[in-house]
Amino acid sequence: SQKIEQNSEALNIQEGKTATLTCNYTNYSPAYLQWYRQDPGRGPVFLLLIRENEKEKRKERLKVTFDTTLKQSLFHITASQPADSATYLCAAKYTGRRALTFGSGTRLQVQP
Amino acid sequence: EPEVTQTPSHQVTQMGQEVILRCVPISNHLYFYWYRQILGQKVEFLVSFYNNEISEKSEIFDDQFSVERPDGSNFTLKIRSTKLEDSAMYFCASSELLGQLYGYTFGSGTRLTVV
């Protein structure tokens, strides 16, 4: 079965630095990967999506990459702020399936 | 900004009782989903619903679970006879297409506690 792994449970960085979060997948490539933000006790909030045939997408301070050779997506938050502190979830959508397969998330803490 | 609305926000129920979790998806969305998240664990897919029928379900979604879209706006998840292990946050989500443009919009969830 397909697995999505987010290797870091937690990441602590200083305000103003770039946070880089990793998402790895096993076996075959998803059609696209989505990144969500989740605050405690709340539902996931969609941030960015990248397709299998795209290398990089950007939105404001966010950037996501997709490397099918490494079977990995990287999610970057530049000029991080304490308000960026949250859990970030990677989710894969495979061709022919409706379901999203989520990783376990990385908890980001941005220190002022 | 359009929202997915879920009610109730918290539900406590006795083991063996039936519960119905309710959701109002975004009005122009066509695809509807239920996910759950046990405390401290991953978000897990339960079921997707399109054109008034289930389009995919996971192994978790057994005969104890059912979904319905009783009218043009509500989408419900019923658990027929709750077990302790059904305790989790249940999230409803909707999408215009299969989420390939704008992702999925999730509700804030219903925290279900089975005692």
Contacts between the chains, C-beta under 8 A, distances in Angstrom:
chain1	res1	chain2	res2	distance
A	31	B	100	7.5
A	32	B	100	6.0
A	34	B	99	6.9
A	34	B	103	5.2
A	34	B	104	7.6
A	36	B	103	7.4
A	36	B	106	7.9
A	41	B	89	7.8
A	41	B	109	7.6
A	41	B	111	7.7
A	42	B	108	5.6
A	42	B	109	7.1
A	43	B	4	7.8
A	43	B	91	4.9
A	43	B	93	7.7
A	43	B	106	3.5
A	43	B	107	5.4
A	43	B	108	5.2
A	43	B	109	5.2
A	44	B	43	6.6
A	44	B	91	7.4
A	44	B	104	7.8
A	44	B	106	4.9
A	45	B	106	7.1
A	46	B	102	6.9
A	46	B	103	3.1
A	46	B	104	6.3
A	46	B	105	6.9
A	46	B	106	7.9
A	47	B	103	7.8
A	49	B	99	7.6
A	49	B	100	7.1
A	49	B	101	7.5
A	49	B	102	7.9
A	49	B	103	5.6
A	51	B	100	7.6
A	89	B	43	6.7
A	91	B	43	7.7
A	93	B	98	7.1
A	93	B	99	6.3
A	93	B	100	7.2
A	97	B	56	6.4
A	98	B	31	7.2
A	98	B	33	7.4
A	98	B	48	3.8
A	98	B	50	7.7
A	98	B	55	5.3
A	98	B	56	4.1
A	98	B	98	6.8
A	99	B	45	3.8
A	99	B	48	6.7
A	99	B	56	5.9
A	99	B	58	6.7
A	100	B	35	7.8
A	100	B	43	7.9
A	100	B	45	6.3
A	100	B	99	7.2
A	100	B	104	6.9
A	101	B	45	7.2
A	102	B	42	5.1
A	102	B	43	4.2
A	102	B	44	7.4
A	103	B	42	7.0
A	104	B	41	7.4
A	104	B	42	5.0
A	105	B	42	7.5
